[in-house]
Amino acid sequence: MKRTIVKIAGESGMGLLSSGKIIARALKDLGFYMTVDREYPSLIKGGSSNVQIEFATHEIRALSSKADIVIALDRHGLTEHIPSIKRGGILIHGYERHELIPELKAQAKKRNVKVLYLPARTIAKELGGSNLMVNMVLLGLLWKVLGFKKQELKDEVSRQFKSKPKLLKIDLKCIDAGYEAEGIKKVPTYTIKRNKKVPKTILIDGTESLSLGAIHAGLRNYYMYPMSPISGVLTYLGKTSHETGIVVKQAEDEITAIQMTIGSMHAGSRSLVATSGGGFDLMTESVSMAAITETPLVLALGQRPGPATGLPTWTCQGDLNLAVYAAHGEFARAVIACSDQESSFELIQHAFNIAETYQIPVILLTEKEVLEKYSTITPFKQKTIPIKRGLVTKKADLEKLKPEDRFALTKSGISKRWLPGSSKTFYYANSDEHKPDGRITEDAKPVADMVEKRLRKEGTLKKHLPKPIIYGAKKDADIAFIGWGSSKTVMLDTINLLKKEGIAVSYLHYDYVWPIQEKPAQEFFKKNKAVYLIENNFRGQFGEHIEAQTKQSFKDKLLKYNGRPFYIDEVTAYIKKRIKSK
């Protein structure tokens, strides 16, 4: 279960992301599985950023808190990230004034870290390059340390920059210089085991996965006012719109974006709106309007730490209660949570089907951790989720419609829905309370009937939602957890890692977080003596819902709320400590 962890650290704008992608793609070509994520401040340029790449011969999805190798592109990378290197690890850098940092040598000695220095800026300039090509020199040295062939890296760089032949020529010379590492007496090299056969995988993040899932679901319109961490969906759908034919509109504000989405969905054109916490706050009145007019609505909510602007480029699971309770009045809704690339691709498709079948708002929660983390995965299975529109479409049925069919008081809460103009029968759709044909009313009995009708959808939906899944030990677990969202990836890696050590971990994961299906959780509590919660927020919001619904209590709660994801080593340490104390 050995994984190798490389971190590239420096200032935003120094080419960290492109460097990370080059290394990741080269490693993928060599047959490795990996996960790649980045940390960056909310600045266009400057500040301290890093890209972390973890690779192995087996599938991995979660990040570690410590790195085997750190490449520091500037002074900040040196001083801030040497503590994140494992004992006995390697620090590669090109900061020419490192002698003026006395604590660097002391920290390296204390942690038994091998420091490899190359005057990368001088080398790059002597070869005709710029300061930005420091990363190419140091990537060459990294590749030598990893024990791989130089040409394997050069091939990937050539693919990346083939459109810039003059710069590419210099880049390749910089890689040569770094790989040869003149001036370093002895370069330590790793002996890394490789798969005999290159597995068939794709390297993809949650943003592209969600976008592809939406395209697959028959998306026709996408509306958004940009807001991190979900702005990448706007970029991807806009970039591919000439191929897909999807109308992509950057609205002037969030209210306009959701109103355009509701209008398009009312007209029968599958549409999506996306935002983050602050933008969702502005959209909540419109969510209520979608509920009372029973217009299907799908809203993707990319979570980041709040309140207010909070940490706009970091991660959390803090908006669950916002998704469950926001918007005035009482009505049925579904809240679904993405956890990785596969779920992002699939759940957006289910979100559209649920919204149109039940004629309710569906909020698809995702996170910076899910949206921006790249992983190698098995290619998506396509055309496995049929599109369900929930519409009256047959000519004979359209001719039989009556105006009161539109909001008829049914046992399921679901009434007939047809597109404007598809039938001679019309109805009223407005944001005031109304009778079954849509005409406004304030009389007590029809008002109560309509409120009850809309809320009956929640019970109907709950009966048909997929059950949460148990990962790891199905019985006789040493420790058990319940979670949702990005907690899944760290728990899966933890389960596999601790299984090798003889520790059985069971994990109950919820994709469909509202309405809560309490019975699977109740059964899970019965089967396990000690059940823990894992959640990336302060209160343990989902845990509070679980406890309220099941009347059970968690043994303890593993919570994190500093903008960082859960690291596999901190979760395994938490588990071992709890098991030891039994």
C-alpha positions in Angstrom: 0.0 0.0 0.0 3.0 2.3 -0.6 2.3 5.7 -2.1 4.8 8.4 -3.1 3.9 12.0 -2.3 5.4 15.0 -4.2 4.5 18.6 -3.4 5.4 21.6 -5.6 5.3 24.9 -3.6 5.7 28.5 -4.6 3.9 31.7 -5.4 0.7 31.8 -7.4 1.6 32.6 -11.0 4.8 30.5 -11.1 3.4 27.7 -13.1 2.6 25.3 -10.2 -0.6 24.0 -11.8 0.9 23.3 -15.2 3.9 21.7 -13.5 1.6 19.5 -11.5 -0.3 18.5 -14.6 2.9 17.6 -16.5 4.1 15.4 -13.6 0.6 13.8 -13.2 0.2 13.0 -16.9 3.7 11.6 -17.2 3.1 9.3 -14.2 -0.3 8.2 -15.6 1.5 7.2 -18.8 3.9 5.1 -16.7 0.9 3.2 -15.3 0.4 4.8 -11.9 -2.8 5.6 -10.1 -2.9 9.0 -8.5 -4.7 11.9 -6.9 -3.7 15.5 -7.4 -5.0 18.6 -5.5 -3.8 22.2 -5.0 -4.0 24.8 -2.3 -4.0 28.4 -3.2 -5.0 31.8 -1.7 -7.7 34.0 -3.1 -5.2 36.1 -5.1 -4.6 36.2 -8.8 -0.9 36.4 -8.2 1.3 36.1 -5.1 0.7 34.3 -1.8 1.8 30.8 -1.1 0.4 27.9 -3.2 1.1 24.3 -3.7 0.2 21.3 -5.8 0.3 17.8 -4.2 0.6 14.7 -6.3 0.3 11.2 -4.7 0.8 8.1 -6.8 0.9 4.4 -6.4 0.4 1.1 -8.1 -3.1 0.8 -6.6 -6.0 3.1 -6.7 -5.8 6.1 -4.3 -8.2 9.0 -3.8 -7.3 10.8 -0.6 -4.4 13.1 0.4 -1.7 12.8 3.0 -0.5 15.6 5.3 3.2 14.9 4.8 5.2 14.6 1.5 8.2 12.5 0.6 9.5 15.2 -1.7 8.9 19.0 -1.8 10.0 21.2 -4.7 10.2 24.8 -3.5 10.1 27.4 -6.3 10.6 30.4 -4.0 11.5 31.4 -0.4 8.0 30.8 0.9 8.0 27.3 -0.5 11.2 26.7 1.5 10.2 28.1 4.8 6.5 27.1 4.9 6.7 23.6 3.6 9.8 22.0 5.0 7.8 21.0 8.1 5.4 19.1 5.8 8.3 16.8 4.6 8.4 13.3 6.1 11.5 12.5 8.2 14.2 11.4 5.9 12.5 13.1 2.9 13.9 15.3 0.2 13.7 19.1 -0.4 14.5 20.3 -3.9 14.9 24.0 -4.5 16.5 26.8 -6.5 16.4 29.7 -4.1 19.8 31.3 -4.6 19.9 33.2 -1.2 19.1 30.1 0.9 22.2 30.8 3.0 20.4 33.8 4.4 17.8 31.4 6.0 19.7 29.9 8.9 16.6 28.0 10.2 16.5 26.0 6.9 19.6 24.1 7.6 18.6 23.5 11.2 15.2 22.2 10.3 16.6 20.0 7.6 19.1 18.5 10.0 16.4 18.0 12.7 14.1 16.2 10.4 16.9 14.3 8.5 15.8 16.0 5.3 18.2 15.8 2.3 18.4 19.3 0.7 19.1 19.4 -3.1 19.9 22.8 -4.5 20.4 23.9 -8.1 20.8 27.6 -9.2 17.7 27.0 -11.3 17.1 30.7 -12.2 20.6 31.1 -13.5 20.5 27.9 -15.4 17.2 28.8 -17.1 18.5 32.2 -18.1 21.8 30.9 -19.4 19.7 28.5 -21.6 17.7 31.5 -23.0 14.7 31.1 -20.7 13.0 33.2 -18.1 12.4 33.1 -14.4 9.2 31.0 -15.1 11.4 28.2 -16.4 12.8 27.5 -13.0 10.1 24.9 -12.6 11.4 23.0 -15.6 14.9 22.8 -14.2 13.6 21.5 -10.9 11.2 19.1 -12.5 14.1 17.6 -14.3 15.9 17.1 -11.0 12.7 15.6 -9.4 12.4 13.1 -12.3 16.0 12.0 -11.6 15.3 11.6 -7.9 12.2 9.5 -8.7 14.4 7.2 -10.7 12.6 7.5 -14.0 13.9 8.0 -17.5 14.4 11.5 -18.6 12.7 11.0 -22.0 9.4 10.0 -20.2 9.2 13.5 -18.8 10.4 15.3 -22.0 7.7 13.5 -23.9 4.9 14.9 -21.7 6.4 18.4 -21.8 6.6 18.2 -25.6 2.8 17.3 -25.7 2.0 20.1 -23.3 3.8 22.9 -25.2 3.9 21.6 -28.8 2.1 24.8 -29.9 5.1 26.9 -28.7 8.1 25.3 -30.4 10.6 28.0 -29.5 9.8 27.9 -25.8 9.5 24.1 -25.9 13.1 23.9 -27.1 14.3 25.9 -24.0 12.0 23.9 -21.7 13.6 20.6 -22.9 17.1 22.0 -22.3 16.1 23.1 -18.8 14.9 19.5 -18.1 18.2 18.1 -19.3 20.1 20.5 -17.1 18.0 19.6 -14.0 18.2 15.9 -14.7 22.0 15.9 -15.1 22.2 18.0 -11.9 25.7 19.3 -12.3 26.9 20.7 -9.0 25.2 18.0 -6.9 27.7 15.4 -5.9 25.3 12.5 -5.4 21.6 12.6 -6.2 19.5 10.2 -4.1 17.2 8.2 -6.2 14.0 6.2 -5.3 13.3 2.7 -6.5 9.6 2.8 -7.2 7.7 -0.3 -8.1 5.6 0.1 -11.3 2.6 -1.9 -12.6 3.5 -4.4 -15.3 0.6 -3.3 -17.4 -0.6 0.3 -17.8 -4.2 0.3 -16.5 -6.9 1.9 -18.6 -7.8 5.1 -16.7 -8.6 8.8 -17.2 -7.2 11.6 -15.2 -10.1 14.0 -14.4 -11.4 16.3 -11.7 -14.9 16.8 -10.3 -15.6 19.9 -12.3 -15.2 18.2 -15.6 -17.0 15.1 -14.3 -20.0 17.1 -13.2 -20.0 19.0 -16.5 -19.9 15.8 -18.6 -22.7 14.3 -16.5 -24.8 17.3 -17.2 -24.2 17.1 -20.9 -25.0 13.4 -20.7 -28.3 14.2 -19.0 -29.4 16.3 -22.0 -28.5 19.8 -20.6 -29.6 22.5 -23.0 -28.9 25.7 -20.9 -26.4 26.7 -18.3 -26.7 29.9 -16.3 -24.3 31.2 -13.7 -22.7 34.2 -12.1 -19.1 33.1 -11.4 -18.2 32.1 -7.9 -15.4 29.8 -6.7 -15.1 26.9 -6.3 -17.6 26.1 -9.0 -16.7 28.6 -11.7 -14.8 25.9 -13.6 -18.2 24.4 -14.7 -18.9 27.7 -16.5 -15.5 27.6 -18.2 -15.8 23.9 -19.3 -19.4 24.2 -20.6 -18.6 27.4 -22.4 -15.5 25.9 -24.0 -17.4 22.9 -25.3 -20.6 24.7 -26.2 -19.8 24.8 -29.9 -19.7 21.0 -29.8 -22.7 20.4 -27.5 -25.0 23.2 -28.6 -25.7 24.1 -25.0 -26.6 27.8 -24.4 -24.1 29.1 -21.8 -24.9 32.4 -20.2 -23.0 34.4 -17.6 -25.7 36.4 -16.0 -25.3 39.8 -14.4 -26.1 38.4 -11.0 -27.2 35.2 -9.2 -30.9 36.2 -9.1 -31.0 36.5 -12.9 -29.2 33.2 -13.3 -31.7 31.2 -11.3 -34.7 33.0 -12.8 -33.5 32.2 -16.3 -33.1 28.6 -15.2 -36.6 28.4 -13.8 -38.0 30.0 -17.0 -36.2 27.6 -19.2 -37.2 24.5 -17.2 -40.9 25.7 -17.2 -40.6 25.8 -21.0 -39.2 22.2 -21.0 -35.5 22.9 -21.7 -33.3 21.1 -19.3 -31.3 23.8 -17.5 -28.8 24.1 -14.7 -27.7 26.9 -12.4 -24.7 26.8 -10.1 -23.2 28.9 -7.4 -21.5 28.9 -4.0 -22.8 29.8 -0.5 -23.1 33.6 -0.9 -24.7 33.3 -4.3 -27.2 30.7 -3.1 -28.3 33.1 -0.3 -29.5 35.4 -3.1 -31.2 32.6 -4.9 -33.4 31.3 -2.1 -36.5 33.4 -2.9 -36.5 31.9 -6.4 -36.1 28.4 -4.9 -39.4 29.0 -3.1 -41.0 30.1 -6.3 -39.9 26.9 -8.1 -41.4 25.0 -5.2 -44.9 26.6 -5.3 -45.1 26.6 -9.1 -43.9 23.0 -9.0 -41.3 23.8 -11.7 -38.3 21.4 -11.7 -35.1 23.1 -10.6 -31.5 21.7 -10.4 -29.0 23.9 -8.5 -25.4 22.9 -8.0 -24.0 24.4 -4.8 -20.2 24.4 -4.5 -19.3 24.5 -0.8 -16.5 26.7 0.6 -15.9 27.9 4.2 -18.0 30.8 5.4 -19.6 32.8 6.8 -19.5 35.8 4.5 -16.6 35.6 2.0 -14.9 33.2 4.4 -12.2 31.2 2.7 -13.2 31.4 -1.0 -10.5 29.0 -2.3 -10.7 26.3 0.4 -13.0 23.4 1.2 -15.7 22.4 3.7 -19.0 20.6 4.1 -20.6 23.5 5.9 -23.6 24.2 3.7 -25.8 21.2 4.3 -28.2 23.0 6.6 -28.3 25.9 4.1 -29.4 23.5 1.4 -31.9 21.7 3.6 -33.6 24.7 5.1 -32.9 27.8 3.0 -35.9 29.4 1.2 -39.1 30.5 3.0 -42.2 28.3 3.4 -42.5 24.5 3.7 -42.1 22.3 0.7 -40.4 19.1 -0.5 -36.9 19.2 -1.8 -34.0 16.8 -2.5 -30.4 17.4 -1.4 -27.8 15.2 -3.0 -24.1 15.3 -2.3 -21.2 14.5 -4.7 -18.2 12.7 -3.2 -15.8 12.0 -6.1 -15.6 12.1 -9.9 -17.9 9.1 -10.5 -20.6 10.4 -8.2 -20.3 13.9 -9.8 -20.9 12.4 -13.2 -23.8 10.2 -12.1 -25.6 12.2 -9.5 -26.2 15.3 -11.7 -28.1 13.0 -14.0 -30.2 11.6 -11.2 -30.7 15.2 -10.0 -32.4 16.1 -13.2 -34.6 13.0 -13.2 -35.7 13.6 -9.6 -36.4 17.3 -10.3 -38.6 16.6 -13.3 -40.3 13.5 -11.9 -41.2 15.0 -8.6 -41.4 18.6 -9.8 -39.3 19.9 -6.9 -36.0 21.8 -6.3 -33.0 19.6 -6.2 -29.8 20.9 -4.7 -26.7 19.1 -5.7 -24.0 19.7 -3.1 -20.3 19.5 -4.1 -17.1 20.9 -2.5 -13.8 22.5 -3.5 -12.2 19.2 -2.5 -14.5 17.3 -4.9 -14.5 19.9 -7.8 -10.8 20.6 -8.1 -9.1 17.3 -7.1 -7.8 15.2 -10.0 -7.8 11.4 -9.8 -7.2 8.5 -12.1 -10.4 6.6 -12.5 -11.9 3.9 -14.7 -13.6 5.6 -17.7 -17.3 6.5 -17.1 -20.0 4.1 -18.1 -22.2 6.0 -20.5 -25.9 5.7 -21.3 -26.7 3.8 -18.1 -29.0 6.4 -16.6 -32.2 6.9 -18.7 -33.5 10.4 -19.0 -36.9 10.7 -17.2 -38.8 13.9 -18.0 -42.0 13.2 -16.1 -44.1 14.9 -18.8 -47.4 14.1 -20.5 -46.3 13.7 -24.1 -48.7 11.3 -25.9 -51.1 13.1 -28.1 -54.2 11.2 -26.8 -53.2 12.1 -23.2 -52.6 15.7 -24.0 -56.0 16.0 -25.6 -57.7 14.7 -22.4 -56.0 17.2 -20.0 -58.1 19.6 -17.8 -56.6 22.8 -16.3 -57.1 21.3 -12.7 -54.8 18.4 -13.7 -51.8 20.6 -13.4 -51.8 20.8 -9.6 -54.3 18.1 -8.8 -54.4 16.8 -5.2 -52.9 13.4 -5.7 -51.9 10.8 -3.1 -48.3 10.9 -4.2 -48.2 14.7 -4.4 -47.2 14.5 -8.0 -49.6 16.0 -10.6 -49.5 15.9 -14.4 -47.1 18.3 -16.1 -47.1 19.2 -19.7 -45.1 21.8 -21.7 -46.7 25.2 -22.6 -48.1 24.9 -26.1 -48.1 21.1 -26.2 -51.8 21.0 -25.4 -54.8 23.3 -25.9 -55.4 23.0 -22.2 -53.8 25.9 -20.2 -53.2 26.5 -16.5 -52.0 29.4 -14.4 -48.4 29.3 -13.0 -47.7 32.0 -10.4 -46.0 32.4 -7.1 -49.2 33.0 -5.1 -51.0 30.1 -3.4 -53.5 28.6 -5.8 -56.1 26.0 -6.6 -55.4 22.8 -8.7 -55.8 24.8 -11.9 -53.4 27.5 -10.7 -56.0 30.2 -9.9 -55.1 32.2 -6.9 -56.8 31.5 -3.6 -56.5 32.5 0.0 -59.3 30.3 1.4 -58.3 28.1 4.3 -59.3 24.7 3.0 -57.7 24.8 -0.5 -54.6 26.5 0.9 -54.1 23.6 3.5 -54.8 21.0 0.8 -52.2 22.4 -1.5 -49.5 22.7 1.2 -50.2 19.1 2.2 -50.1 18.0 -1.5 -46.7 19.5 -2.1 -45.2 18.1 1.0 -46.5 14.6 0.2 -43.9 14.5 -2.4 -41.2 14.2 0.3 -42.6 10.9 1.5 -43.1 9.6 -2.1 -39.5 10.6 -2.9 -38.1 9.0 0.2 -39.5 5.6 -0.7 -37.8 5.6 -4.0 -34.4 7.1 -3.2 -31.3 4.7 -3.4 -30.1 3.5 -0.1 -26.8 4.6 1.5 -23.9 2.2 0.9 -21.8 0.3 3.4 -18.1 0.2 2.5 -15.5 -2.0 4.2 -16.5 -4.5 6.8 -20.1 -5.5 6.6 -20.0 -7.1 10.1 -17.5 -7.5 13.0 -16.0 -4.1 12.4 -13.5 -2.8 14.9 -14.8 0.7 14.3 -17.6 2.2 12.2 -18.3 5.6 10.7 -21.2 7.5 8.9 -20.5 10.3 6.5 -21.3 12.1 3.3 -19.6 14.1 0.5 -15.8 14.1 0.3 -15.5 12.1 3.5 -16.0 9.0 1.3 -12.6 9.2 -0.5 -10.5 9.4 2.7 -12.6 6.6 4.3 -12.1 4.3 1.3 -8.4 4.8 1.4 -8.4 4.3 5.2 -10.4 1.1 4.9 -7.9 -0.4 2.4 -4.9 0.8 4.4 -6.0 -0.5 7.8 -7.3 -3.8 6.4 -3.6 -4.6 5.7 -2.9 -4.0 9.4 -5.8 -6.3 10.5 -8.1 -3.4 11.5 -11.7 -3.8 10.1 -13.4 -0.5 9.4 -17.0 -0.1 8.3 -18.3 3.1 6.7 -22.0 4.0 5.8 -22.0 6.6 3.1 -25.0 8.8 2.1 -25.2 10.3 -1.4 -28.9 11.3 -0.9 -28.7 13.4 2.3 -32.2 14.8 2.3 -34.8 13.6 3.0 -32.8 11.4 5.3 -33.4 7.7 5.1 -33.1 6.8 8.8 -33.7 3.1 8.7 -30.3 2.2 7.1 -28.6 4.3 9.8 -30.7 2.7 12.6 -29.6 -0.8 11.4 -26.0 0.4 11.2 -26.1 1.5 14.8 -27.5 -1.9 15.8 -24.8 -3.8 14.0 -21.9 -1.7 15.4 -21.2 -1.0 19.1 -19.4 2.2 18.5 -20.4 4.4 15.5 -18.4 7.6 14.8 -19.3 10.6 12.5 -16.8 12.1 10.0 -17.7 15.5 8.7 -15.9 18.6 7.4 -17.7 21.2 9.5 -17.8 22.4 13.1 -21.3 21.2 14.2 -21.4 17.9 12.5 -24.6 19.0 10.6 -25.4 15.7 9.0 -24.7 13.9 12.3 -27.2 16.1 14.0 -29.8 15.1 11.5 -28.9 11.4 11.9 -29.2 11.6 15.7 -32.5 13.4 15.5 -34.0 10.9 13.1 -32.6 7.7 14.6 -32.7 8.6 18.3 -29.1 7.2 18.4 -25.9 8.9 19.5 -22.5 8.8 18.0 -19.6 7.6 20.1 -17.6 10.5 19.0 -17.3 13.0 16.0 -14.3 13.4 13.8 -14.8 17.0 12.6 -12.6 19.4 10.7 -13.3 23.1 9.9 -10.1 24.8 8.9 -10.6 24.8 5.2 -8.4 21.7 4.7 -9.7 18.2 3.7 -9.3 15.1 5.8 -5.9 13.6 5.4 -5.5 9.8 5.4 -2.8 9.8 8.1 -4.9 11.9 10.5 -7.9 9.6 10.0 -5.9 6.4 10.5 -4.2 7.9 13.6 -7.7 8.8 15.0 -8.9 5.3 14.5 -5.9 3.6 16.0 -6.1 5.8 19.0 -9.8 4.9 19.6 -9.2 1.2 19.1 -6.2 1.3 21.5 -8.3 3.0 24.2 -11.0 0.3 24.1 
